């Protein structure tokens, strides 16, 4: 039977550092309470003995130099090897990253701990001072808790920055769209309903019309030829029908007071320009995210029908590189898609299942639940059926499919294989697999072509490129790229 440690959440890197030191006294822990201008540092050994009381450290090159000199002096005084020194602090804002990366560049391990967990380790829960906070963080670090501060620098870190930036931009775009709706409801009620105006809402034609002298009164006075030319110039299909419908509908709505026209039109023009800017930003981030995703094993997630580049990038960015991913059980808990469980009163008492915890990575939760929903709408036949079965049984199908998706995703990322339905995983003939890959290829290629990252994704050095070459050799088929067609 495999030996298990009761401390399942210990950081394995810190654990190894303590083992190499031979004794906790030979480990130096530098605890940092981060701040924008001046950090506070405390030095102790692995037993918890304070070697240097709290002292200020400026968040600049001079502060970094002071910190390194202090470490050097303590190491010489207590016969501690430099490789047995590590730093740690609470997970904070971006103002801490430059200090963290400079310490890591010196070869030191820097750990981040959860602020809520560190607060529970304080000896006094009624007060909060720099020293009490430092002691709480020190308890976490000596108990070997925490994760690598600043994350792993590389494609995965870039992907996380991009996907989180995109999520914020989408939030702003939605807010801008809501403000546009409020202004249009006054200037031309019902214009953003295609059934009324025959113009798709927020299309190029719609934005063009709203950007300049937009109101129901203006539309009744515009010449048909000019309006038709403008709509055709914006690529609107059935422009003639739209012109007739717009002019007719403009006479059917209640008009706003003439005195408010200038104010409302100016506000609407500003919001439309902002909307266009955000839309362009999101498109640019999407292209860059696709380029970064193509270089990572998570590119294999796009081989699942119903999972696009955006969802694959978001999930991958939050669960991290393959080598640092936790177990599926912990990952589901981290994503907040498993309910709480409480069992007490002896083995005769049944467990009580509660609500899902609010303490989770809400960004990851949003992505994986979306993935579960997409699998129930557009996924492969086996996953589509599983989603329907869960719904019929009264289960939360999106959450259940989210857990199954994470299991599949982790396997694909670790093995570098494409998704294959269960019925083809065992006992399938070469002809059946060949036919499956030939059907999969056009849809997979289309995802990357639309993301403008096909060349990067299927480059020989990247995971999808290696998979493509392997499939072509094994099954003697041609998976043509756009340049080869």
C-alpha positions in Angstrom: 0.0 0.0 0.0 1.3 3.5 -0.9 2.3 5.5 2.1 0.3 8.7 2.6 1.1 11.9 4.5 -1.7 13.4 6.6 -0.4 16.9 5.5 -1.8 16.6 2.0 -1.6 20.3 1.3 2.1 20.9 2.0 4.3 22.5 -0.6 6.5 19.8 -2.0 9.4 22.2 -2.8 9.5 23.5 0.8 9.3 20.0 2.0 12.3 19.0 -0.1 14.2 22.0 1.1 13.7 21.0 4.8 14.7 17.4 4.0 17.9 18.6 2.3 18.8 20.9 5.2 18.7 17.9 7.6 17.3 19.8 10.5 14.7 22.7 10.8 17.5 24.8 12.5 19.4 24.7 9.3 16.5 26.4 7.4 16.2 30.2 7.1 12.7 31.6 6.5 12.4 35.3 5.6 8.8 36.4 6.1 7.6 39.5 4.3 4.5 41.6 4.9 4.3 43.4 1.5 3.4 47.0 1.0 3.6 49.5 -1.9 6.4 51.6 -0.4 7.9 49.7 2.6 7.7 46.0 3.3 8.2 44.5 6.8 10.5 41.5 7.2 11.0 38.9 9.9 13.7 36.2 9.9 13.3 32.9 11.7 14.6 29.3 11.3 12.6 26.2 10.6 11.8 25.6 14.3 10.1 29.0 14.5 12.8 30.7 16.5 13.1 34.4 15.6 16.6 35.2 14.4 15.9 38.8 13.6 13.0 40.9 14.8 10.8 42.8 12.3 12.6 45.4 10.3 11.6 47.7 7.3 12.6 46.9 3.7 12.0 49.5 1.1 10.4 48.4 -2.1 13.3 49.5 -4.3 16.9 48.4 -5.2 18.3 49.6 -1.9 15.7 47.6 0.1 16.5 44.5 -2.0 20.2 44.9 -1.3 19.6 45.4 2.4 17.5 42.2 2.5 20.2 40.1 0.7 22.9 41.4 3.0 20.8 40.5 6.1 20.3 37.0 4.7 24.0 36.6 4.1 24.9 37.7 7.6 22.3 35.4 9.2 23.5 32.4 7.1 27.2 33.0 8.2 26.2 33.5 11.8 24.0 30.3 12.1 25.9 28.1 9.5 22.9 27.9 7.1 23.5 27.1 3.5 22.2 29.7 0.9 20.1 27.0 -0.9 18.2 26.4 2.4 16.9 29.9 2.5 13.4 30.8 1.3 11.1 33.8 1.3 7.4 34.0 1.8 4.5 36.5 2.1 0.8 36.8 1.4 -0.6 36.8 -2.1 -0.8 40.5 -2.9 -1.2 43.0 -5.7 1.1 43.6 -8.7 3.3 46.0 -6.6 5.0 42.9 -5.1 5.9 41.2 -8.3 9.1 43.1 -9.1 10.5 42.3 -5.6 9.4 38.6 -6.0 11.0 38.2 -9.4 14.3 39.9 -8.3 14.5 37.5 -5.3 13.8 34.5 -7.6 16.5 35.8 -10.0 19.0 35.5 -7.1 18.1 31.8 -6.9 15.8 31.9 -3.9 12.5 30.2 -3.5 9.7 32.7 -2.9 6.3 31.4 -1.7 2.9 33.0 -1.6 0.3 32.1 1.1 -3.4 32.7 1.2 -4.2 35.8 3.3 -7.3 34.3 4.9 -5.4 31.1 5.9 -2.5 33.2 7.3 -5.0 35.3 9.4 -6.2 32.1 11.1 -2.7 31.3 12.2 -2.3 34.6 14.1 -2.1 34.3 17.9 -4.4 37.3 18.4 -7.6 37.4 16.3 -8.8 40.6 17.9 -6.1 42.8 16.5 -4.1 43.1 13.3 -0.6 44.6 13.3 2.4 44.1 11.0 4.1 41.8 13.6 1.0 39.7 14.2 0.5 39.4 10.4 4.2 38.3 10.1 3.8 35.6 12.7 0.7 34.2 11.0 2.5 34.1 7.7 5.5 32.5 9.4 3.3 29.7 10.8 2.1 28.9 7.3 5.6 28.8 5.8 7.1 26.7 8.6 4.1 24.3 8.1 5.2 24.1 4.5 2.1 25.7 3.1 1.8 28.0 0.1 2.6 28.0 -3.6 5.2 29.6 -5.9 4.8 33.4 -5.7 4.5 35.1 -9.1 3.8 31.9 -10.9 5.9 30.3 -13.6 7.2 32.8 -16.1 6.5 31.6 -19.6 3.6 30.8 -22.1 1.3 29.7 -19.2 1.8 32.9 -17.2 1.3 35.0 -20.4 -1.8 33.1 -21.1 -3.3 33.8 -17.7 -2.6 37.5 -18.0 -4.2 37.6 -21.4 -7.3 35.6 -20.5 -7.9 37.7 -17.3 -7.4 40.9 -19.2 -9.9 39.7 -21.9 -12.4 38.9 -19.2 -12.2 42.4 -17.8 -12.5 43.9 -21.3 -15.6 41.8 -22.0 -17.1 43.0 -18.7 -16.5 46.7 -19.8 -17.9 46.0 -23.2 -21.1 44.6 -21.7 -21.4 47.6 -19.5 -20.9 49.9 -22.5 -23.5 48.0 -24.5 -26.0 48.4 -21.6 -25.4 52.2 -21.6 -26.0 52.3 -25.4 -29.3 50.5 -24.9 -30.4 53.1 -22.4 -29.6 56.0 -24.8 -31.1 54.2 -27.8 -34.3 53.6 -25.8 -34.7 57.4 -25.7 -33.5 58.4 -29.2 -35.0 55.6 -31.2 -36.9 53.0 -29.1 -36.7 49.5 -30.4 -33.9 50.1 -32.9 -31.7 47.5 -31.4 -34.4 44.8 -31.9 -33.7 43.4 -35.4 -37.4 42.5 -35.8 -38.2 46.2 -35.7 -35.3 47.8 -37.6 -34.1 44.9 -39.8 -30.6 45.8 -38.7 -28.7 43.3 -36.6 -27.9 44.9 -33.2 -24.3 46.0 -32.7 -23.3 45.0 -36.2 -21.1 47.4 -38.3 -24.2 48.9 -39.9 -25.9 49.4 -36.5 -22.8 51.0 -34.9 -22.4 53.3 -38.0 -25.9 54.5 -37.8 -25.7 55.2 -34.0 -22.5 57.1 -34.3 -23.7 60.2 -36.1 -27.0 62.2 -35.8 -29.0 59.2 -34.5 -32.7 59.6 -33.7 -36.1 58.6 -35.0 -36.7 62.1 -36.3 -33.5 62.0 -38.2 -34.4 58.8 -39.9 -37.8 60.1 -41.1 -36.0 63.0 -42.8 -33.1 61.0 -44.4 -33.1 60.4 -48.2 -33.6 56.7 -49.1 -30.7 56.7 -51.6 -28.2 58.1 -49.1 -29.3 55.7 -46.4 -29.2 52.7 -48.8 -25.7 53.6 -49.9 -24.5 53.9 -46.2 -26.0 50.5 -45.3 -24.5 48.8 -48.3 -21.2 50.3 -47.5 -21.3 48.7 -44.1 -21.9 45.3 -45.7 -25.6 44.9 -44.6 -27.5 42.2 -46.5 -31.0 43.1 -47.7 -30.2 46.8 -47.4 -33.2 47.8 -49.4 -35.6 46.0 -47.0 -33.8 47.6 -44.1 -34.2 51.1 -45.5 -38.0 50.6 -45.9 -38.4 49.1 -42.5 -36.3 51.8 -40.7 -38.2 54.6 -42.3 -41.6 53.0 -41.5 -40.7 52.1 -38.0 -39.2 55.5 -37.2 -42.7 57.0 -37.7 -44.3 54.5 -35.3 -42.3 55.3 -32.2 -42.6 58.0 -29.6 -40.0 60.8 -30.1 -37.9 62.3 -27.4 -38.0 66.0 -26.5 -36.1 68.1 -29.1 -34.1 69.9 -26.3 -32.4 66.6 -25.3 -31.2 65.6 -28.8 -27.8 67.2 -28.7 -27.0 65.8 -25.3 -28.2 62.3 -26.0 -26.6 62.0 -29.4 -23.2 63.2 -28.1 -23.3 60.7 -25.3 -24.3 57.9 -27.7 -21.5 58.7 -30.1 -19.0 58.6 -27.3 -20.3 55.2 -26.1 -20.2 53.8 -29.6 -16.6 54.8 -30.1 -15.7 53.2 -26.7 -17.6 50.1 -27.7 -15.6 49.9 -31.0 -12.3 50.3 -29.1 -13.2 47.6 -26.6 -14.3 45.3 -29.4 -11.0 45.8 -31.2 -9.0 45.2 -27.9 -10.8 41.9 -27.3 -10.1 40.7 -30.8 -6.5 41.5 -30.4 -6.3 39.7 -27.1 -8.1 36.7 -28.6 -5.4 36.5 -31.3 -2.6 36.7 -28.9 -4.2 34.2 -26.5 -4.6 31.7 -29.4 -0.9 32.1 -30.2 0.1 31.4 -26.6 -2.3 28.5 -26.2 -0.9 26.9 -29.4 2.5 26.6 -27.7 1.1 24.7 -24.7 -0.2 21.1 -24.2 -3.6 22.7 -23.5 -4.0 23.2 -27.3 -5.3 19.6 -27.3 -8.5 20.7 -25.5 -9.6 22.2 -28.8 -9.9 18.6 -30.1 -13.1 18.3 -28.0 -16.2 19.2 -30.1 -17.9 22.2 -28.4 -14.8 23.6 -26.8 -13.3 26.6 -28.6 -10.1 28.4 -28.3 -11.3 31.0 -25.7 -12.6 28.4 -23.3 -9.5 26.2 -23.7 -7.2 29.1 -23.1 -9.2 30.2 -20.0 -9.3 26.8 -18.4 -5.6 26.1 -19.1 -4.5 29.5 -17.8 -6.2 28.9 -14.4 -5.2 25.3 -13.7 -1.6 26.0 -14.6 1.2 24.0 -16.3 0.9 20.2 -16.5 3.8 19.6 -14.0 2.2 21.7 -11.3 -1.5 20.7 -11.5 -3.0 19.3 -8.3 -5.1 16.2 -8.2 -8.5 16.2 -9.8 -10.2 16.2 -6.4 -8.4 19.3 -5.2 -8.8 21.0 -8.6 -12.6 20.5 -8.5 -12.6 22.0 -5.0 -10.4 24.9 -6.2 -12.9 25.5 -9.0 -15.8 25.5 -6.6 -17.8 22.8 -8.5 -18.1 20.3 -5.7 -20.5 20.7 -2.7 -19.5 20.8 0.9 -19.7 17.6 2.9 -20.2 17.2 6.6 -20.2 13.9 8.4 -20.1 13.5 12.2 -21.6 11.3 14.9 -19.9 8.0 14.0 -20.0 5.8 11.0 -23.7 5.2 11.4 -24.5 8.8 10.6 -24.9 9.6 7.0 -23.0 12.5 5.4 -24.9 15.8 4.8 -24.2 17.4 1.5 -24.3 21.2 1.6 -24.0 24.1 -0.8 -21.0 24.8 -3.0 -18.4 26.8 -1.2 -18.0 30.5 -2.2 -14.2 30.3 -1.5 -12.9 29.2 -4.9 -11.3 30.5 -8.1 -14.4 32.1 -9.5 -12.7 32.7 -12.9 -11.9 29.0 -13.3 -15.4 28.2 -12.1 -16.9 30.4 -14.7 -14.9 28.8 -17.5 -15.4 25.1 -16.5 -19.2 25.6 -16.0 -19.4 27.2 -19.4 -17.5 24.2 -20.8 -20.0 21.8 -19.1 -22.8 23.8 -20.7 -21.2 23.8 -24.1 -20.7 20.0 -24.0 -24.4 19.6 -23.3 -25.2 21.8 -26.3 -22.6 21.0 -28.9 -20.3 18.3 -27.5 -19.6 14.8 -28.8 -22.5 12.3 -28.7 -21.3 10.5 -25.5 -20.9 13.8 -23.6 -24.1 15.2 -25.0 -26.0 12.1 -23.8 -24.3 12.3 -20.3 -25.5 15.9 -19.9 -29.1 15.0 -20.8 -29.0 12.0 -18.4 -27.8 14.2 -15.6 -30.5 16.8 -16.3 -33.2 14.1 -16.4 -32.1 12.7 -13.0 -32.5 16.2 -11.4 -28.7 16.8 -11.1 -26.9 20.0 -11.8 -25.8 18.9 -15.2 -23.4 21.8 -16.0 -21.5 21.2 -12.7 -21.4 17.4 -13.3 -20.1 17.9 -16.8 -17.6 20.5 -15.6 -16.1 17.9 -13.3 -16.0 15.4 -16.2 -14.5 18.0 -18.5 -11.7 18.7 -16.0 -10.9 14.9 -15.9 -10.7 14.7 -19.6 -8.8 18.0 -20.0 -6.0 16.9 -17.5 -5.6 13.6 -19.3 -5.4 15.2 -22.8 -2.8 17.8 -21.5 -0.7 15.1 -19.9 -0.8 12.6 -22.8 -0.8 14.9 -25.7 -3.6 13.0 -27.3 -6.7 14.2 -29.1 -10.2 13.5 -27.6 -11.5 10.1 -28.8 -15.0 8.8 -27.9 -15.2 5.9 -25.4 -16.4 3.5 -28.1 -13.2 4.1 -30.1 -10.8 4.0 -27.2 -10.7 0.2 -27.0 -11.2 -2.4 -29.7 -11.7 0.1 -32.6 -10.3 -0.9 -36.0 -7.7 1.2 -37.8 -10.3 2.1 -40.4 -12.7 3.5 -37.7 -10.0 5.6 -36.2 -8.8 6.8 -39.6 -12.4 7.9 -40.4 -12.8 9.6 -37.0 -9.6 11.7 -37.4 -10.6 12.6 -41.0 -13.9 13.9 -39.7 -12.3 15.7 -36.7 -9.6 17.5 -38.8 -11.7 20.1 -40.7 -13.5 21.3 -37.6 -10.3 21.4 -35.6 -8.4 23.3 -38.3 -11.3 25.8 -38.7 -11.1 26.7 -35.0 -7.4 27.7 -35.4 -7.9 29.4 -38.7 -10.6 31.6 -37.3 -8.3 32.5 -34.4 -5.6 33.3 -36.9 -3.2 30.9 -35.2 -3.2 27.8 -37.4 0.4 28.3 -38.5 1.6 28.4 -34.9 -0.7 25.6 -33.6 0.4 23.1 -36.2 4.1 24.0 -36.3 6.2 20.8 -35.9 7.6 21.9 -32.5 4.2 22.5 -30.9 1.9 19.8 -29.4 -0.8 19.9 -32.1 1.9 19.8 -34.8 3.5 16.8 -33.2 0.1 15.1 -32.9 -0.8 15.8 -36.5 2.5 14.3 -37.8 2.0 11.2 -35.6 -1.6 10.7 -36.9 -0.5 11.1 -40.5 2.2 8.5 -40.1 0.2 6.0 -38.1 -2.9 6.0 -40.2 -1.4 7.0 -43.6 -3.7 9.9 -44.1 -3.2 13.6 -45.1 -4.3 16.3 -42.7 -3.8 19.3 -45.0 -3.1 22.8 -43.8 -4.5 25.9 -45.5 -1.3 26.5 -47.4 -1.3 22.9 -48.7 -4.8 23.0 -50.1 
